[in-house]
Amino acid sequence: MSKPTEDIIKRLDRILELLERQTALMISNQLLTECVGLDGNARSAEECAEIVTESYSAALCLHKDLENRNKQFDYQCAEFFVDENEDDEDDGDDDDFSGKLHLARID
C-alpha cells in the first residue's frame, strides 16, 4: 500500500478507538445514572440493562426519524430552490426555461 493510504488507515483506526472509548464512557455514565431508581432504591443489574437497551433502541428510532426528516428537507430544497452554480451556466438564452421556481427573500 502507498504511504498516504497507510496514513489514512492509521488515522481511521485512531478515530475508531476514540469513538469506542467515548461510547464506553457514555454507556458507563448512563448505567451509573440508572442504577438508582427515582425512589432512591438500588435497581438490579437486569433492570439497568433493560433501561439502557430501551434507551439505545429509542435513540436509534430518533436517529432514523431525523434522517428521514433531513431527506425530506433536502428534497424540498432541491425541488424549490435553484443552486447558484446553475445561474452561472446560463448562456443568456431566456427562451430555454428550466421550469424551476426562483424564490426571493423580501424583508
C-alpha positions in Angstrom: 0.0 0.0 0.0 1.1 3.6 -0.6 2.2 5.8 2.3 -0.9 8.2 2.1 -3.2 5.2 2.2 -1.4 3.8 5.3 -1.7 7.2 7.0 -5.4 7.3 6.3 -5.9 3.8 7.7 -3.9 4.7 10.8 -6.0 7.8 11.4 -9.2 5.9 10.9 -8.1 3.3 13.4 -7.3 6.0 15.9 -10.7 7.7 15.3 -12.4 4.3 15.9 -10.5 3.8 19.1 -11.6 7.2 20.3 -15.2 6.6 19.3 -15.2 3.2 21.2 -13.8 5.0 24.3 -16.4 7.7 24.1 -19.2 5.1 23.6 -18.0 3.1 26.7 -17.9 6.3 28.8 -21.4 7.3 27.7 -22.8 3.8 28.5 -21.0 3.8 31.8 -22.4 7.2 32.7 -25.9 6.0 31.8 -25.5 2.9 33.8 -24.4 4.9 36.9 -27.4 7.2 36.4 -29.9 4.4 36.1 -28.6 2.2 38.9 -30.7 4.2 41.4 -34.4 4.5 40.8 -36.5 7.6 41.2 -37.5 6.4 44.7 -33.8 6.2 45.8 -33.7 2.4 45.9 -31.0 0.5 44.0 -32.1 -1.2 40.8 -31.0 -4.7 39.8 -28.5 -5.3 37.0 -31.3 -6.7 34.9 -33.4 -3.5 35.3 -30.4 -1.3 34.5 -29.6 -3.4 31.4 -33.3 -3.2 30.2 -33.3 0.6 30.7 -30.1 1.0 28.7 -31.3 -1.3 26.0 -34.6 0.6 25.7 -32.7 3.9 25.6 -30.5 2.6 22.8 -33.5 1.5 20.8 -35.2 4.8 21.3 -32.0 6.6 20.2 -31.9 4.5 17.0 -35.6 5.4 16.3 -34.9 9.1 16.8 -31.9 8.9 14.6 -33.8 7.2 11.8 -36.6 9.8 12.1 -34.0 12.6 11.9 -32.5 11.0 8.8 -36.0 10.8 7.2 -36.7 14.5 8.0 -33.3 15.5 6.6 -34.1 13.6 3.4 -37.4 15.4 3.1 -35.8 18.7 3.7 -33.1 18.0 1.0 -35.9 17.0 -1.4 -37.8 20.2 -0.7 -34.7 22.3 -1.2 -33.9 20.6 -4.4 -37.4 20.9 -5.6 -38.0 24.6 -4.8 -34.6 26.3 -4.8 -32.0 26.6 -7.6 -28.3 26.3 -6.9 -26.2 29.3 -7.5 -24.0 27.3 -9.9 -26.9 26.8 -12.3 -27.2 30.5 -12.8 -23.5 30.7 -13.9 -24.2 28.1 -16.6 -26.9 30.3 -18.2 -25.9 31.2 -21.8 -28.2 34.2 -21.9 -31.0 32.4 -23.8 -34.2 33.3 -21.9 -36.3 31.1 -24.2 -34.9 28.0 -22.5 -36.9 28.0 -19.3 -36.0 25.2 -16.9 -39.3 25.3 -15.1 -37.7 25.8 -11.7 -39.1 28.2 -9.2 -36.8 31.1 -8.2 -37.7 32.5 -4.7 -36.6 35.8 -3.5 -36.5 36.9 0.1 -38.3 40.1 0.9 -37.6 41.9 4.1 
